[in-house]
Amino acid sequence: MEQSSHNYDDIIEHGYEFKFEHYFTRGWELFTQNAGNLYAWMFVGLLIVMVSAIIPPLLLWTVPAFSAAFYLYLNKAANGEKPVFNDFFQGFQPAGQLVLVTLFTAVLVMIGFMLFFLPGIYLAVAFGFGIPLVALGGLSATDALGVSRKVITKQWWMFLVMGIVMGLIAQFIPLLSLPFIVCVNYAMFEDIMGSPAELESQIDEMGAEGEF
């Protein structure tokens, strides 16, 4: 898929179009092209997560790594490469930042829920790009959460609606819908944030360092 040019200053200042239908179409395309490996990773990854639950602190690493693996695999597939199953295990490599982005998100969202509930909902949605920004963009946890919040806030209500729709799909087709939902999430990230190369070249200009 050909990527359009993304200017993050414009995204932050002026916003962007939320292409609801496109994300489902693109997500379905990625899902149908990669369903076998996506389902295989879902079962292998969930097994790793369940085993790691024996030592609960390990879940701070294995749960986000499980998600990051999907994004790394789909990024290769979306850019015309031929990913193999072993590519999923690259999701475990940015361990430190994955742990931090998960920990920061959990703590800040929990504090938000304690502060009259609504701030928690806002942050739970606004930090939605945290993990892919670490996995694909190579950002630190604080940079990833800052960028995610700034970008998603521009279309926060649409992200909330998308989250509700994804939740309904997961409720009616539990577990088996997970790879498709991840593909739709990747399609959103791909369209809004662009390629990792674009992100790395412009991230400093966004002034997001260390800002939640």
Secondary structure, DSSP 8 states (H G I E B T S, - for coil): -------HHHHHHH-----HHHHHHHHHHHHHHHHHHHHHHHHHHHHHHHHHTTSGGGHHHHHHHHHHHHHHHHHHHHTT----GGGGGGGGSSHHHHHHHHHHHHHHHHHHHHTTSHHHHHHHHHTTTHHHHHHTT---HHHHHHHHHHHHHTTHHHHHHHHHHHHHHHHHSTTTTHHHHHHHHHHHHHHHH--HHHHHHHGGGGT-TT--
